[in-house]
Amino acid sequence: MITVRYFAAAAEAAGIDTEQLAAGSAAQVSAAMVAAHGSDLDRVLARCALLADGVRVEGDDPVPRGATLDVLPPFAGG
């Protein structure tokens, strides 16, 4: 299992801040997130960075068992 932490718009779209999901590739984990939370999260994920233990992952990149995956939408500075 991995720990997924949703931030800002991703947390709002998912309806939760944290959950446990099965490890796999970034694409597999993203698909599991969308299956669990729906199309609103899918639209937000298209703009998000995924960081597995602080390292950006995408596509076939592995998200190893025990990792923390942060789902980070773009942030505006000011």
C-alpha positions as CSV (number, residue, x, y, z in Angstrom):
1,M,0.0,0.0,0.0
2,I,0.9,3.7,-0.4
3,T,-0.3,6.8,1.3
4,V,-1.8,9.3,-1.0
5,R,-2.0,12.9,0.2
6,Y,-4.3,15.3,-1.7
7,F,-3.7,19.1,-1.5
8,A,-5.8,22.1,-2.4
9,A,-8.1,21.5,-5.5
10,A,-7.1,17.8,-5.5
11,A,-8.4,17.4,-2.0
12,E,-11.6,19.2,-2.8
13,A,-12.2,17.1,-5.9
14,A,-11.4,13.8,-4.0
15,G,-13.4,14.8,-1.0
16,I,-10.6,13.6,1.3
17,D,-7.1,14.6,2.3
18,T,-5.5,11.2,2.7
19,E,-6.1,7.6,1.7
20,Q,-4.3,4.3,1.3
21,L,-4.1,2.7,-2.2
22,A,-2.2,-0.2,-3.8
23,A,1.3,0.5,-5.1
24,G,1.9,0.4,-8.8
25,S,2.9,2.8,-11.6
26,A,1.9,6.4,-11.5
27,A,-0.6,5.7,-14.2
28,Q,-2.1,2.8,-12.3
29,V,-2.4,4.8,-9.1
30,S,-3.9,7.7,-10.9
31,A,-6.5,5.4,-12.5
32,A,-7.3,4.0,-9.0
33,M,-7.8,7.6,-7.7
34,V,-10.2,8.4,-10.5
35,A,-12.1,5.1,-10.1
36,A,-12.6,5.9,-6.4
37,H,-13.4,9.6,-6.7
38,G,-14.7,10.3,-10.2
39,S,-14.4,12.7,-13.1
40,D,-13.9,15.9,-11.1
41,L,-10.7,14.4,-9.7
42,D,-9.7,13.3,-13.2
43,R,-9.9,16.9,-14.5
44,V,-7.8,18.1,-11.6
45,L,-5.2,15.3,-12.0
46,A,-4.5,16.5,-15.5
47,R,-2.9,19.6,-14.0
48,C,-1.3,18.0,-11.0
49,A,2.3,17.0,-10.2
50,L,2.6,13.6,-8.5
51,L,5.6,13.3,-6.1
52,A,6.5,9.9,-4.6
53,D,8.6,10.5,-1.5
54,G,9.5,13.9,-3.0
55,V,10.4,12.7,-6.5
56,R,8.2,13.5,-9.5
57,V,6.6,10.4,-11.1
58,E,4.4,10.0,-14.2
59,G,3.2,7.3,-16.6
60,D,5.1,4.0,-16.0
61,D,7.3,5.4,-13.2
62,P,6.9,3.2,-10.1
63,V,5.2,4.3,-6.9
64,P,6.8,1.7,-4.6
65,R,5.0,0.0,-1.7
66,G,5.3,2.2,1.5
67,A,5.7,5.4,-0.5
68,T,3.9,8.7,0.2
69,L,2.4,10.1,-3.0
70,D,1.6,13.8,-2.9
71,V,-0.9,15.1,-5.4
72,L,0.0,18.8,-6.0
73,P,-2.1,21.1,-8.2
74,P,-0.4,24.2,-9.5
75,F,-0.1,26.9,-6.9
76,A,-0.3,30.6,-7.6
77,G,2.3,32.8,-5.9
78,G,1.9,36.3,-4.7
